[in-house]
Amino acid sequence: MMEKATTELEYLSQDPKTRQAYEDRLKAEWDYNTGMKSAYRDGELKGKLEGELKGKLETAQKMKEEGLNLEQIIRITDLTELQLKENGIL
C-alpha cells in the first residue's frame, strides 16, 4: 500500500495541472472547515447572548412583580427602558 501511495504521489507531483487541482481542492476543504468553525463560534456566541438576555428579562419581570421601581430594575439588570418595553415588561 505504501508503494502505491508513493507512486501516486510521484505522479501528482510531476503533472502541474493535477497538482494544481489537488492544491485547489485542499484549499477549498480548508476554507470550508474554517468557515464552519467560524459559523459555529458565532452561533455559540449568539446563543449565549440570547440566553443572558432572556435571563435578565425574566429577572426584570420578577422584580416588577415584587414592586421594584423602573430605575432599580434598570440598574440591577443593566437592561434599557427600551428593552423592557420591547419585551412587554413595561
C-alpha positions, -999 to +999 in steps of 0.1 A: +000+000+000+028+024+008+044+017-025+011+025-043+007+057-023+043+068-031+037+061-068+005+081-068+023+110-050+051+110-075+026+111-104+007+140-088+039+160-082+050+156-119+018+168-135+013+206-129-024+206-138-031+176-115-010+191-087-028+224-090-062+207-089-052+188-058-039+220-041-071+238-051-092+210-035-071+211-003-076+249-002-113+246-007-116+220+021-095+242+044-117+273+036-149+253+042-136+239+075-125+274+086-159+289+076-178+262+095-157+267+126-163+304+125-200+299+120-201+275+149-184+301+172-207+328+160-237+306+167-224+298+201-219+334+210-253+344+197-270+317+217-251+327+249-261+364+244-297+354+238-297+333+269-282+360+290-309+385+277-337+360+284-324+356+320-322+393+326-357+398+312-371+371+335-354+387+364-367+421+355-403+407+353-399+392+387-385+425+401-415+444+386-439+419+402-422+424+435-428+461+432-393+475+424-393+507+405-380+512+370-347+528+380-339+499+403-348+473+376-326+491+350-297+495+375-297+459+386-304+441+353-284+465+330-313+465+306-325+497+290-360+510+293-365+503+256-355+467+260-380+464+289-408+479+267-399+458+236-403+427+257-435+436+274-422+442+309-432+478+309 
